[in-house]
Amino acid sequence: MKIRTRLTLWYAGILILSLLVIGLGTYHEIAEQMRHHHRDEVADHPADVQGDHRGDHALNETGEMVLRVGLPAVALGLLGGWWLTRRALAPVARLTSAVEAIHEHNLRTPLPRNSSGDELDRLTEVFNAMTARLDGSFNRIREFTLHASHELKTPLTILCGETETALRDESLSPTEHERAVSQLDELRRLTHIVDSLTLLAKADAGQIVLASEPVRWDELIRDNFADALILAEPHGIHVELSARETVTVLGDRHRLRQLLLNLTDNAVKYNRPQGQILMVLRRVGDTAEFSIANTGQGIPPEILPRVFDRFFRGDAAHGSRVEGCGLGLSIAQWIVNAHHGTIVIESPDAELTTARVRLKIHNPQA
């Protein structure tokens, strides 16, 4: 129940109780006066038997008067109380709506103040100070991530080069060669993590400018299907492209291809041996919907809302030998959001997981 409703009900209860007390008190006082007056008349005129009727008539008129005056007063008080409560709490509703619209990308936008110096104005000032501190904290985290990933690139590149050079040395024993191959794999994996962090840090800082040009979405998906066949072949996974309608979207071709590769890589890595991958591209209204489903262990409902969090991997992923750092879906979500689209992950059962991407169809004639 809203505060406005509670205050209105409390006000109405107090108002009705007050009117009842006033009405009963007035009725009792008039009744007492009529009884005293009746006793005086009986004492002065014992033969007058109509006094009781006059007293009863006066009390009835008093009761009717209380009802005629009290009921409109109650109704007027309720309406007035509701109006006053609504007017008094309107700034609270506006402040609530403004606070609900706050996210990490608009922390620099201050909440509107009424400059009246009241409690709500003070609360708004506190909120603005809090969001300013949060914005500063987020900026420091972005700068640290960007600088750290940038500084790590050079030594990683040197280590990869030195390891590749060492692998070409024919004097290495089989054990040393195997150890060098393992080190190179880990260095490449670390390099991939650093590159992903750099991309997300630049995206958060608004340093990445995406191209905006017509892109044949169906052609990209056809090429991605060919890549999926190559990735799935070592695992015996069957890949199928059941439907592919001709659609064009407006966006960055390179980033859209990266989106498809990330989704396909996840569908292969988190699939079961001899599993299946099903791709579908179709029109849904004025949007193009691409879905890629894979058979596997599924995603538990309690984990599903966090699949786009950075570095988050479900228990099933941590407990398996699947390589990854938990940044692929975060990058995919950023690419889709940058193209003003939507992406959702669905896992209705324990054997099927589906990623759905919707992008607005480009219509040059519109």
C-alpha positions as CSV (number, residue, x, y, z in Angstrom):
1,M,0.0,0.0,0.0
2,K,1.3,3.4,-0.9
3,I,2.1,6.1,1.7
4,R,-0.5,8.4,0.1
5,T,-3.2,5.7,0.5
6,R,-2.2,5.0,4.1
7,L,-2.2,8.7,5.1
8,T,-5.6,9.2,3.4
9,L,-7.1,6.3,5.3
10,W,-5.6,7.5,8.6
11,Y,-6.8,11.0,8.0
12,A,-10.3,9.7,7.2
13,G,-10.4,7.6,10.3
14,I,-9.4,10.5,12.5
15,L,-11.9,12.8,10.8
16,I,-14.8,10.4,11.2
17,L,-13.9,9.6,14.8
18,S,-13.7,13.4,15.5
19,L,-17.1,14.0,13.9
20,L,-18.7,11.1,15.8
21,V,-17.3,12.5,19.1
22,I,-18.6,15.9,18.3
23,G,-22.0,14.6,17.2
24,L,-22.5,12.3,20.2
25,G,-21.3,15.1,22.6
26,T,-23.7,17.6,21.0
27,Y,-26.6,15.0,21.1
28,H,-25.9,14.2,24.7
29,E,-25.6,17.9,25.7
30,I,-28.9,18.7,24.0
31,A,-30.6,15.7,25.5
32,E,-29.5,16.7,29.0
33,Q,-30.7,20.3,28.5
34,M,-34.1,18.9,27.2
35,R,-34.5,16.7,30.3
36,H,-33.7,19.5,32.7
37,H,-36.2,21.8,30.8
38,H,-38.8,19.0,30.8
39,R,-38.4,18.5,34.6
40,D,-38.8,22.3,35.1
41,E,-42.0,22.3,33.0
42,V,-43.5,19.4,34.8
43,A,-42.7,21.0,38.1
44,D,-44.4,24.2,37.0
45,H,-47.2,22.7,35.0
46,P,-48.0,19.1,36.1
47,A,-50.9,18.8,33.7
48,D,-48.8,19.5,30.6
49,V,-48.3,16.0,29.1
50,Q,-47.0,17.1,25.7
51,G,-43.5,18.0,27.0
52,D,-42.2,14.5,26.3
53,H,-43.3,14.8,22.7
54,R,-41.7,18.1,22.2
55,G,-38.4,16.8,23.7
56,D,-38.3,13.8,21.5
57,H,-39.1,15.9,18.5
58,A,-36.2,18.3,19.4
59,L,-33.8,15.4,19.8
60,N,-34.8,13.9,16.4
61,E,-34.2,17.3,14.8
62,T,-30.8,17.5,16.4
63,G,-29.9,14.0,15.1
64,E,-31.0,14.9,11.6
65,M,-29.1,18.1,11.7
66,V,-25.9,16.3,12.8
67,L,-26.3,13.9,9.9
68,R,-27.1,16.7,7.4
69,V,-24.1,18.7,8.4
70,G,-21.7,15.9,9.4
71,L,-21.9,13.7,6.3
72,P,-21.1,16.5,3.8
73,A,-18.3,17.6,6.2
74,V,-16.9,14.0,6.3
75,A,-17.0,13.8,2.5
76,L,-15.4,17.2,2.0
77,G,-12.8,16.4,4.6
78,L,-11.9,13.1,2.8
79,L,-11.6,14.8,-0.6
80,G,-9.6,17.6,0.9
81,G,-7.3,15.2,2.8
82,W,-6.8,13.1,-0.3
83,W,-5.9,16.1,-2.4
84,L,-3.6,17.5,0.3
85,T,-1.8,14.2,0.7
86,R,-1.4,13.7,-3.0
87,R,-0.1,17.2,-3.4
88,A,2.3,16.8,-0.5
89,L,3.7,13.5,-1.7
90,A,3.9,14.4,-5.4
91,P,7.6,15.4,-5.1
92,V,8.3,12.0,-3.5
93,A,6.8,10.2,-6.5
94,R,8.9,12.4,-8.9
95,L,12.1,11.7,-6.9
96,T,11.3,8.0,-6.9
97,S,10.9,7.9,-10.7
98,A,14.2,9.9,-11.1
99,V,16.1,7.6,-8.8
100,E,14.7,4.5,-10.6
101,A,16.1,5.8,-13.9
102,I,19.7,6.0,-12.5
103,H,22.2,3.5,-13.9
104,E,26.0,3.4,-14.3
105,H,25.9,5.5,-17.6
106,N,24.0,8.5,-16.3
107,L,25.4,9.0,-12.9
108,R,26.6,12.5,-13.9
109,T,23.1,13.6,-14.5
110,P,21.9,15.3,-11.2
111,L,18.4,14.7,-9.8
112,P,16.1,17.8,-10.1
113,R,15.8,19.8,-6.9
114,N,13.0,22.1,-5.9
115,S,15.4,24.5,-4.0
116,S,12.9,24.9,-1.2
117,G,15.3,23.7,1.5
118,D,12.8,21.2,2.9
119,E,13.5,17.5,3.7
120,L,12.9,16.3,0.2
121,D,15.3,18.9,-1.2
122,R,17.9,17.8,1.3
123,L,17.3,14.2,0.4
124,T,17.8,15.0,-3.3
125,E,21.1,16.7,-2.5
126,V,22.3,13.6,-0.6
127,F,21.3,11.4,-3.6
128,N,23.3,13.7,-6.0
129,A,26.3,13.6,-3.7
130,M,26.1,9.8,-3.6
131,T,25.8,9.4,-7.4
132,A,28.7,11.7,-7.8
133,R,30.8,9.5,-5.6
134,L,29.7,6.4,-7.4
135,D,30.5,8.0,-10.8
136,G,34.0,8.8,-9.5
137,S,34.5,5.2,-8.3
138,F,33.3,3.7,-11.6
139,N,35.6,6.0,-13.5
140,R,38.6,5.0,-11.4
141,I,37.8,1.3,-12.0
142,R,37.5,1.9,-15.7
143,E,40.8,3.8,-15.8
144,F,42.6,1.1,-13.8
145,T,41.2,-1.7,-16.0
146,L,42.1,0.2,-19.2
147,H,45.6,1.1,-18.0
148,A,46.3,-2.3,-16.5
149,S,45.2,-4.2,-19.7
150,H,47.2,-1.8,-21.8
151,E,50.4,-2.3,-19.7
152,L,50.0,-6.1,-19.8
153,K,49.9,-6.3,-23.6
154,T,53.6,-5.6,-24.2
155,P,55.0,-8.2,-21.8
156,L,52.5,-10.8,-23.0
157,T,53.4,-10.2,-26.6
158,I,57.1,-10.6,-25.7
159,L,56.5,-13.8,-23.8
160,C,54.4,-15.2,-26.7
161,G,57.2,-14.4,-29.2
162,E,59.9,-15.9,-27.0
163,T,57.9,-19.1,-26.4
164,E,57.2,-19.5,-30.1
165,T,60.9,-19.0,-30.8
166,A,61.8,-21.6,-28.2
167,L,59.4,-24.1,-29.8
168,R,61.3,-23.9,-33.1
169,D,64.4,-25.1,-31.3
170,E,65.0,-28.7,-32.4
171,S,67.2,-29.4,-29.4
172,L,64.3,-29.4,-27.0
173,S,63.4,-32.7,-25.4
174,P,59.8,-33.9,-25.8
175,T,59.0,-33.0,-22.2
176,E,60.4,-29.4,-22.7
177,H,58.5,-29.1,-26.0
178,E,55.3,-30.1,-24.3
179,R,55.9,-27.7,-21.5
180,A,56.5,-24.8,-23.9
181,V,53.3,-25.6,-25.8
182,S,51.3,-25.6,-22.6
183,Q,52.9,-22.2,-21.6
184,L,52.1,-20.8,-25.0
185,D,48.5,-21.9,-24.7
186,E,48.2,-20.2,-21.3
187,L,49.8,-17.0,-22.6
188,R,47.4,-16.8,-25.6
189,R,44.5,-17.4,-23.2
190,L,45.7,-14.6,-21.0
191,T,46.2,-12.4,-24.0
192,H,42.6,-13.0,-25.0
193,I,41.4,-12.1,-21.5
194,V,43.4,-8.8,-21.6
195,D,42.1,-8.0,-25.1
196,S,38.5,-8.6,-23.9
197,L,39.1,-6.4,-20.8
198,T,40.5,-3.6,-23.0
199,L,37.5,-3.8,-25.3
200,L,35.0,-3.6,-22.4
201,A,36.9,-0.8,-20.7
202,K,37.0,1.3,-23.8
203,A,33.4,0.6,-24.4
204,D,32.5,1.8,-20.9
205,A,34.5,4.9,-21.4
206,G,32.8,5.6,-24.8
207,Q,36.1,5.4,-26.7
208,I,34.8,2.9,-29.3
209,V,33.0,4.4,-32.3
210,L,30.9,1.9,-34.2
211,A,30.3,2.2,-38.0
212,S,26.7,2.7,-39.1
213,E,26.2,1.1,-42.5
214,P,23.8,-1.3,-44.1
215,V,24.9,-4.9,-43.4
216,R,23.4,-8.0,-44.9
217,W,22.6,-9.9,-41.7
218,D,21.8,-13.1,-43.5
219,E,25.2,-13.1,-45.2
220,L,27.0,-12.8,-41.9
221,I,25.0,-15.6,-40.5
222,R,25.8,-17.8,-43.5
223,D,29.5,-17.1,-43.0
224,N,29.1,-17.8,-39.3
225,F,27.4,-21.1,-40.1
226,A,30.5,-22.1,-42.1
227,D,32.7,-21.2,-39.1
228,A,30.5,-23.2,-36.7
229,L,30.9,-26.3,-38.9
230,I,34.7,-26.0,-38.5
231,L,34.5,-25.4,-34.7
232,A,32.0,-28.2,-34.1
233,E,33.7,-30.9,-36.2
234,P,36.3,-32.0,-33.6
235,H,33.5,-32.5,-31.1
236,G,31.2,-34.4,-33.4
237,I,28.5,-31.7,-33.0
238,H,25.8,-31.4,-35.7
239,V,25.2,-27.8,-36.8
240,E,22.0,-26.9,-38.7
241,L,20.8,-23.6,-40.2
242,S,17.1,-24.3,-40.6
243,A,15.9,-20.9,-41.8
244,R,17.7,-17.8,-43.1
245,E,15.6,-15.0,-44.4
246,T,17.1,-12.1,-46.4
247,V,17.4,-9.1,-44.0
248,T,19.6,-6.0,-43.8
249,V,20.5,-4.2,-40.5
250,L,22.3,-1.0,-39.8
251,G,25.5,-1.4,-37.9
252,D,29.2,-2.3,-37.7
253,R,30.0,-5.4,-39.7
254,H,33.1,-6.2,-37.7
255,R,31.4,-6.0,-34.4
256,L,28.3,-8.0,-35.6
257,R,30.6,-10.7,-36.8
258,Q,32.3,-10.7,-33.4
259,L,28.9,-11.1,-31.8
260,L,28.1,-14.2,-33.9
261,L,31.5,-15.7,-33.2
262,N,31.1,-15.3,-29.4
263,L,27.6,-16.9,-29.4
264,T,28.8,-19.7,-31.7
265,D,31.9,-20.3,-29.6
266,N,29.7,-20.6,-26.5
267,A,27.3,-23.0,-28.2
268,V,30.2,-25.3,-29.1
269,K,32.1,-25.1,-25.8
270,Y,29.1,-25.7,-23.6
271,N,27.6,-28.4,-25.7
272,R,27.6,-32.2,-25.1
273,P,29.6,-34.6,-27.2
274,Q,27.7,-35.5,-30.4
275,G,25.3,-32.7,-29.6
276,Q,23.4,-30.3,-31.8
277,I,23.4,-26.6,-32.7
278,L,20.4,-25.1,-34.4
279,M,20.5,-21.6,-36.0
280,V,17.5,-19.7,-37.2
281,L,17.1,-16.2,-38.8
282,R,13.6,-14.9,-39.4
283,R,11.7,-11.7,-39.5
284,V,9.6,-10.7,-36.4
285,G,7.7,-7.6,-37.2
286,D,10.2,-4.9,-38.0
287,T,13.1,-6.8,-36.4
288,A,15.4,-9.6,-37.5
289,E,15.6,-12.4,-34.8
290,F,18.6,-14.7,-34.8
291,S,18.5,-17.6,-32.4
292,I,21.2,-20.2,-31.8
293,A,20.3,-23.2,-29.6
294,N,22.6,-25.8,-28.3
295,T,22.2,-29.1,-26.4
296,G,24.0,-29.3,-23.2
297,Q,23.5,-29.2,-19.4
298,G,21.4,-26.1,-19.6
299,I,21.5,-23.1,-17.2
300,P,19.9,-23.2,-13.8
301,P,17.1,-20.6,-13.3
302,E,19.0,-19.0,-10.3
303,I,22.1,-18.4,-12.5
304,L,20.3,-17.3,-15.7
305,P,19.9,-13.6,-14.6
306,R,23.7,-13.3,-14.2
307,V,24.9,-14.8,-17.4
308,F,25.8,-11.4,-18.8
309,D,27.9,-10.4,-15.7
310,R,31.6,-10.0,-16.4
311,F,33.8,-12.9,-15.3
312,F,30.7,-14.9,-14.2
313,R,30.6,-18.5,-15.1
314,G,28.1,-21.0,-13.8
315,D,29.0,-23.9,-11.5
316,A,28.8,-26.3,-14.5
317,A,31.3,-24.2,-16.4
318,H,33.7,-24.0,-13.5
319,G,33.5,-27.8,-12.9
320,S,34.2,-28.7,-16.5
321,R,37.3,-28.4,-18.7
322,V,35.7,-25.7,-20.8
323,E,38.1,-22.8,-21.4
324,G,36.9,-19.3,-21.0
325,C,37.0,-16.2,-18.8
326,G,33.3,-15.2,-18.6
327,L,33.6,-12.2,-20.8
328,G,32.1,-13.5,-24.1
329,L,28.5,-12.8,-23.3
330,S,29.4,-9.4,-21.7
331,I,30.9,-8.4,-25.0
332,A,28.0,-9.8,-26.9
333,Q,25.5,-7.8,-24.8
334,W,27.5,-4.6,-25.3
335,I,27.5,-5.1,-29.1
336,V,23.8,-5.7,-29.2
337,N,23.0,-2.8,-27.0
338,A,25.3,-0.6,-29.1
339,H,23.1,-1.5,-32.1
340,H,19.9,-0.7,-30.1
341,G,18.9,-4.4,-30.1
342,T,18.0,-7.0,-27.5
343,I,19.6,-10.2,-26.5
344,V,18.2,-12.8,-24.1
345,I,19.4,-16.3,-23.0
346,E,16.7,-18.9,-22.4
347,S,17.1,-22.3,-20.8
348,P,13.7,-23.8,-20.2
349,D,15.0,-27.3,-19.5
350,A,18.2,-29.0,-18.6
351,E,19.1,-30.0,-22.1
352,L,18.6,-26.9,-24.3
353,T,20.0,-23.3,-24.1
354,T,18.9,-20.7,-26.6
355,A,20.4,-17.2,-27.3
356,R,18.1,-14.8,-29.1
357,V,19.2,-11.6,-30.7
358,R,16.9,-9.0,-32.2
359,L,18.0,-6.1,-34.4
360,K,15.9,-3.6,-36.2
361,I,15.6,-4.2,-39.9
362,H,17.1,-1.4,-42.0
363,N,14.6,0.0,-44.5
364,P,16.2,2.6,-46.8
365,Q,12.8,3.8,-48.0
366,A,11.5,4.6,-44.5
